[in-house]
């Protein structure tokens, strides 16, 4: 039991130094600005939305891809010649 007490006593000065260093670093983090000046809101301008023709053009290089993509794999090779249903139509197996 005596060894633990001695070991703890040796670590107390190091722990106290560590706490003091952390407190000093946290105190050094302030930028020195006046807290009241920081809270002031920046002035802004507001205007009504209106429809107008676009005068500027944008040219970009990229890849156009769908938001959702499904990869399919079939056990039999072949070509789909026609699709006999419309999108959203309910179907059932015979």
N, C-alpha and C positions, 0 to 999 in steps of 0.2 A: 504494500500500500504506500510505502514511503516513496518509491520510485515515481508513481503517478503524481504525487504532490510536488516533488522536485521538478518533474518535467513540466507540469502546469505552471509553476513559478517561473521557469525559464521562458515560457512562451508569452507570459503576460506583458512584458515590455515590448516584445515584437508586435503583439496584437494591439497594444495601445498606440504604437507608432503607426501601424497600418490604419487605425481609425482616424488618427490625427491627419494623416496624409489624404485620406478620402475626404474628410471635412474641408481641408484646405483646397483640394481640387474642385469640390462642389462650389465653394465660395468664389473661386477664380473663374467660374463659368459665366458669371454675369457680364453683360456687355457695357454696363455703366450708363445705359440709356434711362431717361426719366420714365417711370412706369405710366404716368399720366399721358405722356406724349405718345406712347406706344398704343394706347387704347383709342386714340382719335381715329375716326373713320376717314378714309380717303374720299375726296370729292369725286362724284361721277356725273355723267350726262345721260339723260334719258330721252328717247325719241320714239315716235309711233312707228309701227311696222307698216310698210307700204310695198305694193307690188311694183317691180321695175324690171326692165330687160337686163339680162346679164351682159356686161360689156367685156369682161375679162374671160379669156379662155385658159384652160389648164391642159397641158400635155404631160402624160405620164407613161411610164413603162411598167408593166406588171402582168399578173396572171389573173384572169377572171375565172372564178370557181364558184360552184353552188355552195350554199350554207350547209346543206345536208347531202351526203353522198353514200350510196350503198353499193358495195362490191358484191357481185353475184358469181356463183360458181355452179356449173351444172355437170351431172354425171354423163349426159349424152350431148355430143356436139351437134350443132345445127344452126339454122337461121330462122329468126322469127319473121314470118312473112306478113302477118297482120295481127292486130289486137282487136278483138271483137267486143270490147267493153269500153265505156267512157270512164274518165277519172272520177272517182267517188261513187261509182255505181256498185251496188251490192251484188256479190256473186256467191254461188254455192256449188259444191262438188256433186256430180251425178252419182 
